[in-house]
Amino acid sequence: ALVFRVRIFLNPDGTVAAEPELIDQGGMADPHFRAAVDSAKRAVHICSPFQLPAEKFASWNEITITFDPTKMSGY
């Protein structure tokens, strides 16, 4: 399955502070897995800046997102 986690680091204004980091490295030999990871990293940049409450920056400056295609269909 193409399930993996990406850690993102954000600035106080909600912009991406650093390149998203792949936590689960195991599937990188699979070209489909690599393509999914690249798409997820691009999506993080496209969604920036994130609209989050500035007063809670300490709780959202680092976020781990699980990408699971089976949960992304909208059904």
Long-range contacts (C-beta under 8 A, 24 or more apart in sequence): 1-68, 1-69, 1-70, 2-27, 2-32, 2-33, 2-36, 2-67, 2-68, 2-69, 3-66, 3-67, 3-68, 3-69, 3-70, 4-33, 4-36, 4-37, 4-40, 4-66, 4-67, 5-64, 5-65, 5-66, 5-67, 6-37, 6-40, 6-41, 6-44, 6-64, 6-65, 6-67, 7-62, 7-63, 7-64, 7-65, 8-44, 8-62, 8-63, 8-64, 8-65, 9-61, 9-62, 10-50, 10-52, 10-60, 10-61, 10-62, 10-63, 11-61, 12-54, 12-57, 12-61, 13-49, 14-48, 14-49, 14-50, 14-51, 14-52, 15-48, 15-49, 16-44, 16-45, 16-48, 17-61, 20-44, 20-45, 23-64, 36-67, 36-69, 40-65, 40-67
